[in-house]
């Protein structure tokens, strides 16, 4: 008797699961008390597409290049003084000459590493022989080059903020 009962339990469970699943599917579609519930066949209103004609009618639209709506000045209030121009020009000349020197050394070391003939044998008359490996020398020169380029960019930004034209620095 007990074995029949145990054999019948899985059969009852097997038949009961589909009945429970069917009862869960019969939920109400929408309730009248829910204000957010909308009928499925309503279409939201179309969005308005603005054209150029609509922009001129509004009047409050900011237009790039409109002189009437300009709250900033293109030229600085005070022209840059000659002393700051000459100081920045001298600093730029010094940094560009250092950058050119480091670029020449960098190309010479890269040519040496590639196996090409180099004019300078790595011996500097006043400093002796350079014993630092070529790869390390190249890495040092590249960091120096990046540092010099950032200093030049900073000087150009400073000149721009002071109202100095790039032509005045040449």
C-alpha angles and dihedrals in degrees: 000000000000092000091053090051092050091047090052096052095070089047091053092047090049091054095041097055096066090047091054092047091053092051091054092055094060097079119143112267096223137348126225092223094061108089093194094057111105129186113259095237098058116108120211114241116269118256118247115250114212121220131190090267090057092051093058092049094054096059096194098082118118113231123200111243095018106145093203093063099046116130098168136062124236095210125050119258092241126035116239116265121243094240094061091044092053092044092052092043092053092047091049092049091050093048094046091051090051089048091051091050092050091047091053092049091046093053091046092052092046090050090049091050090050090055099252122139115267126203094217114058094205093266117121114196097225098035107038127223120344108231098181112114116257094243091055091047090052091049091050092049092049092052089047090050092051091048092051092047091052091049090051091049091050091052091049090050090050090051091048091051091051091052098251114152116229089238091062091060095058 
